[in-house]
């Protein structure tokens, strides 16, 4: 228990100290995320918070996790480096969806083929157990890519992605600690500590955004933890075996995961790329209902907690019944959000030359000194 507390404390302290430095650099170099017609913020905000999150998480994890006892973790950290620099480049210069997807495939390949993070069974979902190697690889790639992108896409308002990340890391970390998988518990709590420190600067109105370097990193760590959870929890010889672990793993990630699958499906149905940005996410729907940033974040976290509790107490029903109940409740909720939807208002940002702009060529745009001073006023 002391190791967990020390790891979370170290990651918290490092991130807490690093974020002000990142803010100073962003202010000095005039690097900001400029609002447009799709974004919900109305003023330029630094979006390099992922640098502080990654620094605290990585250093705390490296100090606490014994590599010689857990050799697979060297590959986890290698994949994390790939995702971090991929996200950082996207924060500084917008990457095409193709390049981002290739980078995520590389990270997933490291996890699957070198780190041993893979699904080789459906564990009773849809009546299937052990699956072929080819199907298992495809399922593993799909799971990792979807989970990584789910936190990237849910990061649309102040505090939401960080709050959900704290919840998922705490739940996974608590389980792994309880069953004696110390290294995975430390991995989870090192990220949780960093996110707690980050959210101090990210609550509404946010002083800094985590950017893709932060949100993709949360997704990567969650993909590792959820696949390991599904594998370990179904082992009858583990200290706390969990029936229906697939459904419970889905419940832990249900808000970002289901929102991503729903949005991807809508985009594909309309013959658009699944990575095309829009304002159709659950947080946008809640904002259109009149809720503020803090209320949307609180609502999403509470809903996620309710689904975790529902899945846990219904675990003896089997994964199929639990999944059916959760999907029915979820889509009923989405139906209510679409019903009598408020008219959307478009935010048109002022460009640095005073003219109205709807698009920028870079996500992080250097401002002139005059524009920066004017914004502060």
Secondary structure, 3 states (H helix, E strand, C coil): CHHHHHHHHHHHHHHHHHHHHHHHHHHHHCEEECCCCCCCCCCCEECCHHHHHHHHHHHHHHHHCCCCCCCCHHHHHHHHHHHHHHHHHHHHCCCCHHHHHHHHHHHHHHHHHHCCCCCCECCCHHHCCECCHHHHHHHHHHHHHHHHHHHHHHCCCCCHHHHHHHHHHHHHHHHHHHCCCHHHHHHHHHHHHHHHHHHHHHCCCCCECCHHHHHHHHHHHHHHHHHHHHHHHCCCCCCCCCCCHHHHHHHHCHHHHHHHHHHHHHHHHCCCCCCCCCCCCHHHHHHHCCCCHHHHHHHHHHHHHHHHHHHHHCHHHCHHHHHHHHHHHHHHHHHHHHCCCCCCCCCCEECCCCCEECCCCCCEEECCHHHHHHHHC
